[in-house]
Amino acid sequence: MYVPGGKFYPFFDEPGTFVTSVDLLLLRDDGYYFDFADSTFKDTGWTTKIQALTEKTEGIWVWAAGWTIPSGNREYRALYKDNAGALYQGERILAFLPTNFSVLSVTAGGLVALSAAGIQAIWDALTSALTTAGSIGKLIVDNLNATISSRMPTYTQPTGFLAATFPTTVASPTNITAATGIAVATGGIGAGAHAAAELSAIADATLDRNMATGTDSGTDSTAVRTPRQALRVLRNKVTIAAGTLTARKEDDVTVSFTAAVATTAGNPISEVDPT
């Protein structure tokens, strides 16, 4: 079997030494003969119906250039005619491609090339017929199930992100309120950043804070005066003895700070001990 577009090289073994010349004729399956002058098959009107062969050694006759088989699925017959006019049947040339080869073509160098339809058919099968886990077709179908642009049509770099700072607006504050380990740089909270309700909540939390918790850095210090100490003289135990005022901590025992007191006659208060 031959491939359309391929080459046929005639080969004739002479039956005896009486043969001094051999011509080639090509007959198609519809009874038309090949015209070597214009490379077409005709029923009549040939210009060159025969092609002379060249004798090699041992009575072998060939045509070195060969015949290029036309495209299309057809059957041809090589016929050989000697100098005496005797006709010999030669090779049967079946130039067919299977049905599923219809998308193929043969290049000038004899290579098989895929047509555009053939390439398209491969991709169609790749994404529809390949269902084996891990195959390229299944991976494409499972993971490229939408246009890539639909995942992120546009993207704008938030202001300041390249400088490792927060943008001016946050799409979801939940991501910040639930985060931990975030440090706010000096000046990071601008004026007016807190709403009135938030400011009220901070003030309420400060006033309602249990003074027994936290760290007291102003105990018995003449250099540091804290609101905590100032409030102790109003709520905790305070004693005045021998010209000294002693303010206690929240247990009414531990000394928070002392102060010198000058008294005058008629001012008999010497102790304030809230319950």
Buried (B, 14 or more C-beta within 10 A) or exposed (E): EBBBBBEBEBBBEBEEEEBEEBBBBBBBEEEBBBBBEEEEBBEEEBEEBBBEBEBEEEBBBBBEEEBEBBEEEBBBBBBBBBEEEEEBEBBEBEBBBEEEEEBBBBEEEEEEEEEEEBEEBEEEEBEEEBEEEEEEBBEBBEEEEEEEEEEEEEEEEBEEEEEEEBEEEEEEEEEEEEEEEEEEEEEEEEEEEEEEEEEEEEEEEEEEEEBEEEEBEBBEEEEEEBEBBEEBBEEBBBBBEEEEBBBBBBEBEEEBBEEEBEEEEEEEEEEBEEE
